[in-house]
């Protein structure tokens, strides 16, 4: 049974205020006795939440209704495409390009962008099919609830929120760096340096916080207004990017490409895992499906179009940077500005800095819009407190979620270094994209009551082969074990994907728009995402494990019981409705007795 509205768990129709039962209105939290009994029942409830699935209808109708007010449908494909470009082209290209070119890839950073771009494009295809079929604000959280269940969706949801908090913080700190360059200052001149703190956390950044506050209030005020601002800012940004490419290539020195892969193929791939950060943001466009006039037409054009344009731009910009300046001399804080100064065009660094600031501003804007909608839909299920799901009736935007995410991003941006943020962000993003691709395969090849037991077993076996072989490929790469390991794991990937294609009949086909070449493209997306995950440093995985552990503790203590009560309350109401309909029908058709 799909989850729906709780009896008394609906969200109050008001602004960012607090009242009794706003956060945990469910039966399990009415008293300490209720909570104790719920905790004793944890194993049964956990099993229920792992096995139960939501449905398309529940996400689109029942869960969405818990926000009290509807989000306004004001966006079309043109808005989505510019939102996509505005969401992606920011600090990833303006900051990380220089860092990865200098320390990991050299001029081969161009190919690093190609690898991460292909992975992102495959993920875009998967997101697009889901967004067309389930056009709600929950994005990948809603998709995973439908196909993989509440528990997997919650773990992904926690990482989605982490992705947005870290992404916003990282871009905000980059905003400070380019603002400093524009003012002919070092970034630390605008930060408060606390010398007795760890340097990774001791460069306090108040400007980053101010930037987040201003942009979030624009996002809260109006989604359409945000779209218009994003459109204008992104047009200006595109003009600056074209200037960088044309002016930069006029100063190109082909000898800077003479040592194309100074760190080898391994360095190039390692850089692509971090540069995946540069593509983060397109998933925010999927969360705008609920506010899109014609999702079936607008979402595919907006998502695929924006990602294609972005990948081409990234490759051209990376090529330009590495041709202008030897990779050893690239500045890691403001690479393009310093490169223009190095070739005698010192005046151009101001244009570059203004363009970078505009780009990062639009990234922050779209991030603010997207992260609030994710939190809103998660709160609709009561995995997070329903207070976060409130949609303001005047602005038609999720006010409580927007302000809450602003506070979280501001705290992280104030303290944390960009290098730490970018690596941790890449893990969360790649993990989620892998799960979405896996969910798409489940959606296509499994349908309750349609797929036979034999085909279920075949599906599970094929998915295990795909996941296991992908992990094996990543492990072979990480340990540099030579070609022998690849001769085992790569054929296993083909066996798993080919077996799915040949021996498991497709149970469901998309109604409007679907990923081409299923199961090959989603399976390839899984393999590339897991492969890139194997290239990220150990410390980032430790931080990722700590955060996931925190999510599990929260889920067991709070989220599990809140979402369980909400689902059961809906089932009771639904059963009463069905029973009432049956009684009414039978009474109207039964013969009258004397």
C-alpha positions as CSV (number, residue, x, y, z in Angstrom):
1,X,0.0,0.0,0.0
2,X,1.4,3.4,-0.9
3,X,1.9,5.9,1.7
4,X,-0.4,8.9,1.9
5,X,-1.8,11.6,4.3
6,X,-1.6,11.1,8.0
7,X,-4.6,11.8,10.2
8,X,-3.1,14.7,12.2
9,X,0.2,14.9,10.6
10,X,-0.6,17.4,8.0
11,X,1.4,20.6,7.8
12,X,-0.1,23.8,9.3
13,X,-0.8,26.5,6.8
14,X,1.5,29.2,8.1
15,X,5.0,30.6,7.7
16,X,8.3,29.8,9.4
17,X,6.8,29.5,12.9
18,X,6.8,26.8,15.6
19,X,3.8,25.3,17.4
20,X,3.2,22.1,19.4
21,X,3.3,18.9,17.3
22,X,4.9,20.7,14.3
23,X,7.9,18.3,14.3
24,X,6.7,14.9,15.6
25,X,2.9,14.7,15.6
26,X,2.8,11.0,15.1
27,X,1.3,8.5,17.6
28,X,4.8,7.1,18.6
29,X,5.8,10.5,20.0
30,X,2.6,11.3,22.0
31,X,4.1,10.0,25.2
32,X,7.3,8.4,26.5
33,X,5.3,5.2,26.9
34,X,4.3,5.2,23.3
35,X,7.9,5.9,22.2
36,X,9.2,3.0,24.4
37,X,6.7,0.6,22.8
38,X,7.7,1.8,19.3
39,X,11.4,1.2,20.0
40,X,10.6,-2.3,21.2
41,X,8.8,-2.8,17.9
42,X,11.8,-1.5,15.8
43,X,12.7,-4.8,14.1
44,X,9.2,-5.3,12.8
45,X,8.8,-1.7,11.7
46,X,12.2,-1.7,10.0
47,X,11.3,-4.8,8.0
48,X,8.0,-3.2,7.0
49,X,9.7,0.0,5.8
50,X,12.4,-2.0,3.9
51,X,9.9,-4.1,2.1
52,X,7.1,-1.6,1.4
53,X,7.2,0.5,-1.8
54,X,5.4,3.8,-2.6
55,X,3.7,4.3,-5.9
56,X,3.7,6.9,-8.7
57,X,0.2,7.9,-7.7
58,X,1.0,8.2,-4.0
59,X,4.0,10.5,-4.7
60,X,2.2,12.7,-7.2
61,X,-1.1,13.0,-5.3
62,X,-1.2,11.8,-1.7
63,X,2.3,12.8,-0.5
64,X,2.3,16.1,-2.4
65,X,-1.0,17.1,-0.7
66,X,0.7,17.2,2.7
67,X,2.3,20.5,2.0
68,X,-1.1,22.2,2.4
69,X,-0.6,24.5,-0.7
70,X,0.3,23.7,-4.3
71,X,3.6,24.9,-5.8
72,X,2.9,27.1,-8.8
73,X,3.3,25.6,-12.3
74,X,5.3,28.5,-14.0
75,X,8.2,26.8,-15.7
76,X,8.8,25.6,-19.3
77,X,11.7,23.8,-21.1
78,X,13.4,27.1,-21.7
79,X,13.4,27.9,-18.0
80,X,14.6,24.4,-17.1
81,X,17.5,24.5,-19.7
82,X,18.8,27.8,-18.3
83,X,18.3,26.5,-14.8
84,X,20.4,23.5,-15.7
85,X,23.2,25.6,-17.2
86,X,23.0,28.0,-14.3
87,X,23.0,25.2,-11.8
88,X,26.1,23.5,-13.1
89,X,28.5,26.1,-14.6
90,X,30.1,27.6,-11.5
91,X,32.9,27.0,-9.1
92,X,33.5,23.5,-10.6
93,X,35.0,24.9,-13.8
94,X,36.4,28.2,-12.3
95,X,38.2,26.6,-9.3
96,X,38.6,22.9,-9.6
97,X,39.9,22.9,-13.2
98,X,43.0,24.6,-12.1
99,X,43.4,22.5,-9.0
100,X,43.0,19.1,-10.8
101,X,45.1,20.2,-13.8
102,X,48.0,21.2,-11.6
103,X,48.0,18.3,-9.1
104,X,46.5,15.3,-10.8
105,X,45.9,15.5,-14.6
106,X,47.9,18.2,-16.4
107,X,46.4,19.1,-19.8
108,X,44.6,15.7,-19.8
109,X,42.1,17.4,-17.5
110,X,40.2,18.0,-20.7
111,X,39.6,14.2,-20.9
112,X,38.8,14.1,-17.2
113,X,35.9,16.4,-18.0
114,X,34.8,14.1,-20.8
115,X,34.8,11.1,-18.5
116,X,32.8,12.8,-15.8
117,X,30.6,14.4,-18.4
118,X,29.7,11.0,-19.9
119,X,28.8,9.7,-16.4
120,X,26.7,12.8,-15.7
121,X,24.9,12.5,-19.1
122,X,24.0,8.9,-18.4
123,X,22.6,9.9,-15.0
124,X,20.7,12.7,-16.7
125,X,18.9,10.2,-18.9
126,X,17.9,8.1,-15.8
127,X,16.7,11.2,-14.0
128,X,14.8,12.4,-17.0
129,X,12.7,9.2,-17.3
130,X,11.8,9.3,-13.6
131,X,11.0,13.1,-13.7
132,X,8.6,12.7,-16.6
133,X,6.8,9.7,-15.0
134,X,6.9,11.1,-11.4
135,X,6.9,14.9,-11.7
136,X,7.2,15.8,-8.0
137,X,9.6,18.0,-5.9
138,X,11.2,15.0,-4.3
139,X,13.5,14.2,-7.2
140,X,15.6,11.1,-6.7
141,X,14.2,10.6,-3.1
142,X,10.7,10.0,-4.6
143,X,12.1,7.8,-7.4
144,X,13.9,5.6,-4.9
145,X,10.9,5.3,-2.6
146,X,8.9,4.0,-5.5
147,X,11.4,1.4,-6.7
148,X,13.8,0.6,-3.8
149,X,11.7,1.3,-0.7
150,X,11.7,3.8,2.2
151,X,15.0,2.8,3.9
152,X,17.2,3.1,0.8
153,X,15.4,6.3,-0.1
154,X,16.1,7.7,3.3
155,X,19.8,6.9,3.2
156,X,19.9,8.5,-0.2
157,X,17.9,11.4,1.1
158,X,20.4,12.1,3.8
159,X,23.1,12.2,1.3
160,X,21.1,14.4,-1.1
161,X,20.7,16.9,1.7
162,X,24.4,16.6,2.5
163,X,25.2,17.1,-1.2
164,X,23.2,20.3,-1.3
165,X,24.6,21.7,2.0
166,X,28.2,21.0,1.0
167,X,27.6,22.1,-2.6
168,X,26.2,25.4,-1.5
169,X,28.9,25.9,1.0
170,X,31.7,25.1,-1.5
171,X,30.3,27.5,-4.1
172,X,29.8,30.2,-1.5
173,X,33.5,30.0,-0.5
174,X,34.5,30.1,-4.1
175,X,32.4,33.2,-4.5
176,X,34.6,34.8,-1.8
177,X,37.8,33.8,-3.7
178,X,36.7,35.4,-7.0
179,X,35.4,38.5,-5.2
180,X,38.8,38.9,-3.6
181,X,40.5,38.6,-7.0
182,X,38.1,41.2,-8.4
183,X,39.2,43.5,-5.6
184,X,43.0,42.7,-6.1
185,X,43.2,40.9,-2.8
186,X,44.0,37.4,-1.5
187,X,40.9,35.4,-0.5
188,X,42.2,35.2,3.1
189,X,42.1,39.0,3.3
190,X,38.3,38.7,3.4
191,X,38.3,35.8,5.8
192,X,38.9,35.6,9.6
193,X,41.9,33.4,10.1
194,X,42.0,31.7,13.5
195,X,45.5,30.5,13.9
196,X,45.0,28.0,16.7
197,X,42.4,26.1,14.7
198,X,42.9,23.3,12.1
199,X,43.6,25.2,8.9
200,X,40.9,23.1,7.1
201,X,38.4,24.8,9.4
202,X,40.0,27.9,10.7
203,X,39.6,30.3,7.7
204,X,36.2,31.8,8.6
205,X,34.2,33.2,5.7
206,X,31.5,35.8,6.5
207,X,31.1,36.9,2.9
208,X,30.1,33.4,1.9
209,X,27.3,33.5,4.5
210,X,26.1,36.9,3.2
211,X,26.0,35.6,-0.4
212,X,23.9,32.5,0.7
213,X,21.5,34.7,2.7
214,X,20.8,37.1,-0.2
215,X,20.3,34.4,-2.8
216,X,18.1,32.2,-0.6
217,X,15.7,35.1,0.0
218,X,15.4,35.5,-3.8
219,X,14.6,31.8,-4.1
220,X,12.0,32.0,-1.3
221,X,10.3,35.0,-2.8
222,X,9.4,33.5,-6.2
223,X,10.4,30.5,-8.3
224,X,9.5,32.3,-11.6
225,X,11.3,35.4,-10.4
226,X,14.3,33.2,-9.6
227,X,14.1,31.8,-13.1
228,X,14.1,35.2,-14.7
229,X,17.1,36.3,-12.7
230,X,18.9,33.1,-13.5
231,X,18.1,33.5,-17.2
232,X,19.5,37.0,-17.3
233,X,22.6,36.2,-15.2
234,X,23.3,33.0,-17.2
235,X,23.1,34.9,-20.5
236,X,25.7,37.3,-19.2
237,X,27.7,34.4,-17.9
238,X,27.7,32.7,-21.3
239,X,29.0,35.8,-22.9
240,X,31.9,35.9,-20.4
241,X,32.7,32.2,-21.1
242,X,32.8,32.8,-24.8
243,X,35.2,35.7,-24.2
244,X,37.4,33.5,-22.1
245,X,37.5,30.9,-24.9
246,X,38.1,33.3,-27.8
247,X,40.5,35.6,-26.0
248,X,42.3,32.8,-24.2
249,X,42.9,30.7,-27.4
250,X,44.4,33.8,-29.0
251,X,47.2,33.5,-26.5
252,X,47.5,29.7,-26.8
253,X,50.9,28.0,-26.8
254,X,50.7,24.5,-28.3
255,X,53.9,23.6,-26.5
256,X,51.9,23.6,-23.2
257,X,50.2,20.4,-24.5
258,X,53.6,18.7,-25.2
259,X,53.3,16.7,-21.9
260,X,49.6,15.9,-22.2
261,X,49.4,13.3,-19.4
262,X,52.2,14.1,-16.9
263,X,50.5,12.2,-14.1
264,X,49.5,9.2,-16.3
265,X,46.1,7.8,-17.1
266,X,45.5,7.1,-13.4
267,X,45.8,10.8,-12.5
268,X,43.4,11.7,-15.3
269,X,40.7,9.4,-14.0
270,X,41.3,10.4,-10.4
271,X,40.8,14.0,-11.4
272,X,37.5,13.1,-13.2
273,X,36.1,11.8,-9.9
274,X,36.6,15.1,-8.2
275,X,35.6,17.1,-11.3
276,X,32.2,15.4,-11.2
277,X,31.6,18.2,-8.7
278,X,31.5,20.5,-11.7
279,X,28.4,18.7,-13.0
280,X,26.6,18.6,-9.7
281,X,23.4,20.7,-9.8
282,X,21.4,19.2,-12.7
283,X,19.5,17.0,-10.3
284,X,18.1,20.2,-8.8
285,X,16.2,20.7,-12.1
286,X,14.5,17.4,-11.6
287,X,13.0,18.7,-8.3
288,X,11.3,21.5,-10.3
289,X,9.2,19.0,-12.2
290,X,6.3,19.8,-9.9
291,X,6.4,23.4,-11.0
292,X,6.7,22.6,-14.7
293,X,3.8,23.2,-17.1
294,X,4.4,20.2,-19.4
295,X,6.8,17.7,-17.7
296,X,6.7,15.2,-20.5
297,X,8.0,17.7,-23.1
298,X,9.9,20.2,-21.0
299,X,12.0,18.0,-18.7
300,X,13.8,16.0,-21.4
301,X,14.6,19.1,-23.4
302,X,15.7,21.1,-20.4
303,X,17.8,18.4,-18.7
304,X,19.5,16.7,-21.7
305,X,20.0,20.1,-23.5
306,X,21.6,21.8,-20.6
307,X,24.0,18.9,-19.8
308,X,25.1,18.7,-23.4
309,X,25.8,22.4,-23.7
310,X,27.6,22.3,-20.3
311,X,29.9,19.4,-21.2
312,X,31.0,21.1,-24.5
313,X,31.7,24.3,-22.6
314,X,33.7,22.6,-19.9
315,X,36.0,20.9,-22.5
316,X,36.6,24.1,-24.4
317,X,37.3,26.0,-21.2
318,X,39.7,23.4,-19.9
319,X,41.5,23.3,-23.2
320,X,41.8,27.1,-23.2
321,X,43.3,27.2,-19.7
322,X,45.9,24.5,-20.4
323,X,47.0,26.1,-23.7
324,X,47.3,29.5,-22.2
325,X,49.6,28.4,-19.3
326,X,51.8,25.5,-18.4
327,X,49.9,23.2,-16.0
328,X,52.7,23.6,-13.5
329,X,52.1,27.4,-13.3
330,X,48.3,27.3,-13.0
331,X,47.0,29.1,-9.9
332,X,44.7,26.8,-7.9
333,X,42.5,29.6,-6.3
334,X,41.6,31.7,-9.4
335,X,43.1,29.8,-12.4
336,X,41.5,31.7,-15.3
337,X,42.1,35.2,-13.8
338,X,45.8,34.5,-13.1
339,X,46.3,32.9,-16.5
340,X,45.1,36.0,-18.3
341,X,47.5,38.1,-16.1
342,X,50.3,35.7,-17.0
343,X,49.8,36.2,-20.8
344,X,49.8,40.0,-20.5
345,X,46.0,40.6,-20.4
346,X,45.8,41.7,-16.8
347,X,42.7,43.7,-17.5
348,X,40.8,40.5,-18.6
349,X,41.0,39.0,-15.1
350,X,38.3,41.5,-14.0
351,X,35.9,40.3,-16.7
352,X,36.7,36.7,-15.7
353,X,36.1,37.4,-12.1
354,X,32.8,39.1,-12.8
355,X,31.7,36.2,-15.0
356,X,32.8,33.7,-12.3
357,X,30.8,35.5,-9.7
358,X,27.7,35.6,-11.9
359,X,28.1,31.9,-12.6
360,X,28.5,31.0,-8.9
361,X,25.5,33.2,-8.0
362,X,23.3,31.2,-10.4
363,X,24.6,27.9,-9.0
364,X,23.8,29.1,-5.5
365,X,20.3,30.2,-6.6
366,X,19.4,26.9,-8.3
367,X,20.9,25.0,-5.5
368,X,18.8,26.9,-3.0
369,X,15.6,26.2,-5.1
370,X,16.5,22.5,-5.5
371,X,17.6,21.7,-1.9
372,X,14.4,23.2,-0.4
373,X,12.2,21.0,-2.6
374,X,14.1,17.9,-1.7
375,X,13.7,18.6,2.0
376,X,10.0,19.5,1.4
377,X,9.2,16.1,-0.2
378,X,11.2,14.1,2.4
379,X,9.2,15.9,5.1
380,X,6.0,15.1,3.4
381,X,6.7,11.4,4.1
382,X,7.5,12.3,7.8
383,X,11.0,10.8,7.5
384,X,11.9,14.4,8.4
385,X,9.6,16.5,10.6
386,X,6.5,17.6,8.6
387,X,7.2,21.3,9.6
388,X,9.8,21.3,6.8
389,X,7.1,20.5,4.2
390,X,5.1,23.7,4.5
391,X,4.5,25.6,1.2
392,X,3.7,29.3,1.7
393,X,0.3,30.1,0.1
394,X,1.4,33.6,-1.0
395,X,4.8,32.8,-2.7
396,X,4.0,29.1,-3.6
397,X,7.5,28.2,-2.3
398,X,8.7,25.9,0.5
399,X,9.7,28.6,3.0
400,X,10.6,26.5,6.1
401,X,12.8,24.1,4.1
402,X,14.5,27.0,2.3
403,X,15.5,28.8,5.5
404,X,16.5,25.6,7.3
405,X,18.9,24.6,4.5
406,X,20.2,28.2,4.4
407,X,21.2,27.9,8.0
408,X,23.0,24.5,7.5
409,X,24.9,25.7,4.4
410,X,25.9,28.9,6.1
411,X,27.4,27.1,9.0
412,X,29.4,24.8,6.8
413,X,30.5,27.6,4.4
414,X,31.7,29.7,7.4
415,X,34.2,27.1,8.6
416,X,35.1,24.5,6.0
417,X,37.9,24.5,3.3
418,X,36.9,23.9,-0.3
419,X,39.1,20.9,-0.8
420,X,37.4,18.9,1.9
421,X,34.0,19.9,0.6
422,X,34.5,19.0,-3.1
423,X,35.7,15.4,-2.3
424,X,33.0,14.7,0.1
425,X,30.4,16.1,-2.3
426,X,31.6,13.9,-5.1
427,X,31.0,10.7,-3.0
428,X,27.5,11.6,-2.1
429,X,26.6,12.6,-5.6
430,X,28.1,9.5,-7.3
431,X,26.4,7.2,-4.7
432,X,23.0,8.8,-5.4
433,X,23.4,8.7,-9.2
434,X,24.3,5.0,-8.9
435,X,21.2,4.3,-6.9
436,X,19.0,6.1,-9.4
437,X,20.4,4.1,-12.3
438,X,19.8,0.9,-10.3
439,X,16.2,2.0,-9.5
440,X,15.6,2.5,-13.2
441,X,16.6,-1.1,-14.0
442,X,14.2,-2.3,-11.2
443,X,11.4,-0.1,-12.6
444,X,11.8,-1.5,-16.1
445,X,12.2,-5.1,-15.2
446,X,10.1,-5.6,-12.0
447,X,6.4,-5.0,-11.5
448,X,4.5,-6.6,-8.6
449,X,2.0,-9.1,-9.9
450,X,3.5,-9.1,-13.4
451,X,7.1,-10.4,-12.9
452,X,7.2,-14.1,-12.2
453,X,9.3,-15.6,-9.4
454,X,11.7,-17.0,-11.9
455,X,12.2,-13.7,-13.5
456,X,12.6,-12.0,-10.1
457,X,15.4,-14.4,-9.3
458,X,17.0,-13.8,-12.7
459,X,16.7,-10.0,-12.2
460,X,18.4,-10.1,-8.7
461,X,21.2,-12.3,-10.1
462,X,21.8,-9.9,-13.0
463,X,21.8,-6.9,-10.7
464,X,24.2,-8.6,-8.3
465,X,26.5,-9.4,-11.2
466,X,26.4,-5.8,-12.5
467,X,27.1,-4.3,-9.0
468,X,29.7,-6.8,-8.1
469,X,31.6,-6.6,-11.4
470,X,31.5,-2.7,-11.2
471,X,33.0,-2.8,-7.7
472,X,35.6,-5.3,-9.0
473,X,36.6,-3.0,-11.9
474,X,36.9,-0.1,-9.4
475,X,39.0,-2.3,-7.0
476,X,41.3,-3.4,-9.8
477,X,41.9,0.2,-10.8
478,X,42.4,1.4,-7.2
479,X,44.9,-1.4,-6.4
480,X,46.7,-1.4,-9.8
481,X,46.6,-5.2,-10.0
482,X,47.2,-5.3,-13.7
483,X,45.2,-6.7,-16.6
484,X,44.4,-10.1,-15.0
485,X,41.6,-8.8,-12.7
486,X,40.0,-6.9,-15.6
487,X,39.8,-10.1,-17.7
488,X,37.5,-11.5,-15.0
489,X,35.4,-8.6,-13.9
490,X,34.7,-6.9,-17.2
491,X,33.2,-10.1,-18.8
492,X,31.1,-10.5,-15.6
493,X,29.6,-7.0,-16.2
494,X,28.7,-7.9,-19.8
495,X,27.3,-11.2,-18.5
496,X,25.1,-9.4,-15.9
497,X,23.9,-6.7,-18.4
498,X,23.5,-9.1,-21.3
499,X,21.6,-11.6,-19.1
500,X,19.2,-8.9,-18.1
501,X,18.7,-8.0,-21.7
502,X,18.2,-11.5,-23.0
503,X,16.5,-13.5,-20.2
504,X,14.4,-11.1,-18.2
505,X,11.4,-9.7,-20.0
506,X,10.7,-6.0,-19.5
507,X,7.8,-5.5,-17.1
508,X,7.1,-1.9,-17.6
509,X,7.8,0.6,-20.4
510,X,7.7,4.4,-20.0
511,X,4.5,6.1,-21.2
512,X,6.1,9.2,-22.7
513,X,9.9,9.4,-22.6
514,X,12.4,6.7,-21.7
515,X,16.1,6.0,-21.5
516,X,17.4,4.5,-24.8
517,X,19.3,1.2,-24.9
518,X,18.0,-0.2,-21.6
519,X,19.6,-2.1,-19.8
520,X,23.0,-1.1,-21.3
521,X,23.0,2.7,-20.6
522,X,21.7,2.4,-17.0
523,X,24.2,-0.5,-16.3
524,X,27.0,1.6,-17.8
525,X,26.0,4.5,-15.5
526,X,26.2,2.2,-12.5
527,X,29.7,1.0,-13.6
528,X,31.1,4.5,-14.2
529,X,29.7,5.9,-11.0
530,X,31.2,3.1,-8.9
531,X,34.4,3.3,-10.9
532,X,34.7,7.0,-10.1
533,X,33.9,6.3,-6.4
534,X,37.0,4.1,-6.3
535,X,39.2,7.1,-7.2
536,X,38.2,9.2,-4.1
537,X,40.6,9.6,-1.1
538,X,40.2,7.6,2.1
539,X,39.6,10.6,4.4
540,X,36.5,11.5,2.4
541,X,35.1,8.0,2.8
542,X,35.7,8.3,6.6
543,X,33.6,11.5,6.6
544,X,31.0,9.8,4.4
545,X,30.8,6.8,6.8
546,X,30.4,9.1,9.8
547,X,27.5,11.0,8.1
548,X,25.8,7.7,7.0
549,X,26.2,6.4,10.6
550,X,24.5,9.5,11.9
551,X,21.7,9.0,9.4
552,X,21.2,5.4,10.6
553,X,21.0,6.6,14.2
554,X,18.4,9.3,13.3
555,X,16.4,6.8,11.3
556,X,16.2,4.1,14.0
557,X,15.4,6.6,16.8
558,X,13.0,9.0,14.9
559,X,12.5,8.7,11.1
560,X,11.5,5.1,11.1
561,X,8.7,5.5,13.6
562,X,7.4,8.7,12.2
563,X,7.2,7.4,8.6
564,X,5.7,4.0,9.8
565,X,2.9,5.7,11.8
566,X,2.2,8.0,8.8
567,X,1.9,5.1,6.4
568,X,-0.3,3.0,8.8
569,X,-2.6,5.9,9.4
570,X,-3.1,6.3,5.7
571,X,-3.8,2.6,5.3
572,X,-6.5,2.8,8.0
573,X,-8.1,5.8,6.3
574,X,-7.9,4.1,2.9
575,X,-9.4,0.9,4.1
576,X,-12.3,2.9,5.7
577,X,-12.9,4.6,2.4
578,X,-12.9,1.3,0.5
579,X,-15.2,-0.3,3.1
580,X,-17.6,2.6,2.9
581,X,-17.8,2.4,-0.9
582,X,-18.5,-1.3,-0.8
583,X,-21.2,-0.9,1.8
584,X,-22.8,1.9,-0.2
585,X,-22.7,-0.1,-3.4
586,X,-24.1,-3.2,-1.8
587,X,-26.9,-1.4,-0.1
588,X,-28.0,0.3,-3.3
589,X,-28.1,-2.9,-5.3
590,X,-29.5,-5.4,-2.7
591,X,-33.1,-6.4,-2.9
592,X,-35.4,-4.8,-0.3
593,X,-36.8,-7.4,2.2
594,X,-40.1,-7.1,4.0
